[in-house]
């Protein structure tokens, strides 16, 4: 069991969930005068979900 890998996997899962919630509820993010497009969260969701799943599998793999 690799506790650090599982911890990071859970963190990536939470970030993926936040990106998904932003996509579902159309939450706007403004940085200065620039509004961040929703497509950024789509990419963020895909990347963090893949990292979450990959790290979880890595943590549960037997040596």
C-alpha positions in Angstrom: 0.0 0.0 0.0 1.3 3.4 -0.9 -0.4 6.1 1.2 1.2 9.1 -0.5 0.0 7.9 -3.9 -3.5 7.3 -2.6 -3.5 10.8 -1.0 -2.5 12.5 -4.3 -5.1 10.4 -6.1 -7.8 11.6 -3.8 -6.7 15.2 -4.3 -6.8 14.9 -8.0 -10.3 13.3 -7.7 -11.5 16.4 -5.7 -10.0 18.7 -8.3 -11.7 16.7 -11.1 -15.0 16.9 -9.2 -14.7 20.7 -8.8 -14.0 21.1 -12.6 -17.1 18.9 -13.3 -19.3 21.0 -11.0 -18.1 24.2 -12.7 -19.1 22.6 -16.1 -22.5 21.5 -14.8 -23.5 24.8 -13.0 -21.8 27.2 -15.5 -19.8 28.9 -12.7 -17.8 31.8 -14.1 -14.2 32.6 -13.1 -12.8 36.0 -13.7 -9.1 36.7 -13.4 -8.5 40.5 -13.7 -10.5 41.4 -16.8 -10.3 38.0 -18.3 -13.1 35.5 -18.0 -11.9 31.9 -18.0 -13.8 29.8 -20.6 -15.6 26.7 -19.6 -13.6 24.6 -22.0 -10.6 25.0 -19.7 -12.5 23.1 -17.1 -13.4 20.4 -19.6 -9.7 19.9 -20.2 -8.9 20.2 -16.5 -11.6 17.6 -15.7 -10.3 15.1 -18.2 -6.6 15.4 -17.2 -7.2 15.3 -13.5 -9.7 12.4 -13.8 -7.1 10.4 -15.8 -4.4 11.2 -13.2 -6.7 10.2 -10.4 -7.6 6.8 -11.9 -4.0 6.1 -12.9 -2.6 6.9 -9.5 -5.3 4.9 -7.7 -4.5 1.9 -9.8 -0.8 2.4 -9.1 -1.4 2.6 -5.4 -3.4 -0.7 -5.4 -1.0 -2.6 -7.6 0.7 -5.5 -5.9 4.6 -5.5 -6.0 
